[in-house]
Amino acid sequence: MLLLISVLFIPQALCQSIETMLICRFLGGVASSAGAGMVGGTIADLFETKDRGRAMTTFGVAAVVGMGLGPLVAGFIYTNPHLGWRYSR
């Protein structure tokens, strides 16, 4: 599953139109939604009862920090003209 999600980033990086970008983003979202919905069960299967609290906390903090850092990192990418990112302006 993770390989599929990672592979779906390649067409996003190489696309030549906004339509292709939207379709690839949609497919990536559909592919990753199943994993996001099963986090609790997956952590319960992987960790012992005494370790589940730390694992869920780590996942929760990573999700919140990722949503906060995403716009910050995107802002630095946007302001750096040497990177040459398309569709940011």
C-alpha positions in Angstrom: 0.0 0.0 0.0 2.8 2.4 0.9 4.5 1.6 -2.3 1.4 2.5 -4.3 1.0 5.8 -2.5 4.7 6.6 -3.1 4.4 5.7 -6.8 1.4 8.1 -7.2 3.7 11.0 -6.3 5.8 10.5 -9.5 3.0 11.6 -11.9 2.3 14.6 -9.7 5.9 15.8 -10.0 6.0 15.2 -13.7 2.6 16.4 -14.8 2.2 19.1 -17.4 -1.3 20.2 -16.7 -3.5 21.0 -13.7 -6.0 18.4 -14.7 -3.4 15.7 -14.5 -2.4 17.0 -11.1 -6.0 16.9 -9.8 -6.5 13.4 -11.0 -3.3 12.1 -9.5 -4.0 13.9 -6.2 -7.5 12.3 -6.1 -6.1 8.8 -6.7 -3.5 9.3 -4.1 -6.1 10.4 -1.6 -8.3 7.4 -2.3 -5.3 5.0 -2.0 -4.2 6.5 1.3 -7.6 6.9 2.9 -7.9 3.2 3.9 -4.7 3.3 5.9 -5.7 6.5 7.7 -9.0 5.0 8.7 -7.4 1.9 10.2 -4.7 3.5 12.4 -6.3 2.4 15.7 -6.6 -1.2 14.7 -3.2 -1.4 13.2 -1.5 0.1 16.3 -3.6 -2.3 18.4 -2.3 -5.3 16.3 1.4 -4.1 16.4 1.9 -3.0 20.0 1.3 -4.6 23.4 -1.3 -3.0 25.6 1.3 -1.2 27.7 2.9 0.4 24.7 -0.2 1.4 22.8 -0.5 4.8 24.5 3.0 5.9 23.4 2.3 4.7 19.8 -1.0 6.5 19.6 0.5 9.6 21.0 3.4 9.5 18.5 0.9 9.1 15.7 -1.3 11.9 16.9 1.6 14.3 17.5 3.0 13.5 14.0 -0.4 14.2 12.4 -0.9 17.5 14.1 2.7 18.7 13.7 2.6 17.7 10.0 -0.4 19.8 9.4 1.3 22.7 11.1 4.7 22.4 9.4 3.3 21.7 5.9 2.3 25.3 5.2 5.5 26.6 6.8 7.7 24.4 4.6 5.5 25.2 1.5 6.1 28.9 2.3 9.8 28.5 2.1 9.5 26.5 -1.1 7.3 29.2 -2.6 9.7 32.0 -1.7 12.8 30.3 -3.2 12.8 31.0 -6.9 15.8 28.6 -7.5 13.7 25.5 -6.8 11.5 26.1 -9.9 8.4 24.5 -8.4 5.4 24.7 -10.8 1.8 25.4 -9.7 2.8 27.4 -6.7 2.0 30.8 -8.1 
